[in-house]
Amino acid sequence: MPTAFTLVRTTAPATSYTDTTDPQTIRLHIAAENALLSALQLLRSADCDASKVQAATGRAIRAATALKRLCVAQSEGGAA
């Protein structure tokens, strides 16, 4: 019988964000969302070829960079 994995957390993460209204934090959040959305749109297209996969990879990397900067900005309590 296969092993089942629990995918639901039993407790909430113990993080608190200081300022979610900081313009730089909002800008980084939007940049990460937009990059992920455009990567998914490329991957979901009917004519997804190697060049679109490469472009989607680049956009996903940009999203990861924006997420890293967002994490730093939130842990420092302001813009990165």
C-alpha positions in Angstrom: 0.0 0.0 0.0 1.4 3.4 -0.9 2.4 5.8 1.8 0.1 8.9 2.2 1.6 12.3 2.8 -0.1 15.0 4.7 -0.1 18.2 2.7 -1.9 20.5 5.2 0.0 22.3 7.9 -1.3 21.8 11.4 0.0 25.2 12.6 0.4 28.6 11.0 4.0 29.8 10.3 5.4 32.0 13.1 6.3 35.0 10.9 5.0 38.5 11.2 5.4 41.1 8.5 6.1 44.6 9.8 4.9 46.9 7.0 2.9 45.5 4.0 2.1 49.0 2.8 5.7 50.0 2.0 5.7 51.0 -1.7 8.9 49.0 -2.4 7.4 45.8 -0.8 4.2 46.2 -2.9 6.3 46.8 -6.1 8.3 43.6 -5.5 5.2 41.6 -4.8 3.6 42.8 -8.0 6.8 42.1 -10.0 7.0 38.5 -8.6 3.3 37.9 -9.4 3.6 39.3 -12.9 6.7 37.3 -13.7 5.1 34.1 -12.5 1.9 34.8 -14.4 3.7 35.4 -17.7 5.8 32.3 -17.2 2.7 30.2 -16.7 1.0 31.8 -19.8 4.0 30.8 -21.9 3.9 27.2 -20.6 0.2 26.9 -21.0 0.1 28.1 -24.6 -0.9 25.6 -27.3 2.2 26.2 -29.3 4.7 25.8 -26.4 8.1 25.1 -28.0 11.7 25.2 -26.8 12.0 29.0 -27.1 8.9 29.6 -25.0 10.1 27.2 -22.4 13.4 29.1 -22.3 11.5 32.4 -22.0 9.3 31.0 -19.2 12.4 29.8 -17.4 13.8 33.3 -17.5 10.6 34.8 -16.2 10.5 32.3 -13.4 14.0 33.2 -12.4 13.1 36.9 -12.4 10.1 36.0 -10.1 12.4 34.1 -7.8 14.7 37.1 -7.6 11.8 39.4 -6.8 10.7 37.0 -4.1 14.1 36.9 -2.5 14.2 40.7 -2.5 10.7 40.8 -1.0 11.8 38.4 1.8 14.8 40.6 2.6 12.6 43.8 2.5 10.1 42.2 4.9 12.6 40.8 7.3 14.4 44.2 7.4 11.1 46.0 7.8 11.4 48.1 4.7 12.7 48.3 1.2 15.6 46.1 0.0 
